[in-house]
């Protein structure tokens, strides 16, 4: 029931953003700049892994107390409830994935900024970033609701569910990989990693 609820929240985001990203990519593949476009699309996908870590650690796990300033009030109202509720109820389908309402303002801003650059660079970078976001959202959904046998999914499921444990809330911020946790020293402690990953 909760998995289905989460999927139904995720379908519109997936359809809209994938249509946008793949349309840009397909149009780019018809031009002489196709290899540059592909490189920027790939770069955007790679950039998303850093953004997912950064946003998860500093925005979703940040605390934004309400205050008199418009920016402070916006951050409190927009961000604080999103991830707090997910950690309180990690298998509640209403709190696993983002929605169009949550993400569209950021996508519009990124798209507008990317339009300032040649169409086969900035817009393709944002298209790759947005498509990687969709993939991350489905991986996050599968971590909470699916049982896959592949080693990657076993690894990322253990990694993420440890993050949801009482002792894991300050480590394991990567949602699709642990690379940035290594870079920024937020890896799961070595002893716990051995126990988690020993049977993969």
Secondary structure, DSSP 8 states (H G I E B T S, - for coil): -HHHHHHHHHHHHHHHHHHHHHHHHHHHTTSTTHHHHHHHHHHHHHHHHHHHHHIIIIIISS-----SSHHHHHHIIIIIHHHHHHHHSTT-GGGSS--HHHHHHHHHHHHHHHTTS-TTTHHHHHHHHHHHHHHHHHHHHHHHH----SHHHHHHHHHHHHHTSTTTTTS---SS-SHHHHHTT----HHHHHHHHTT-
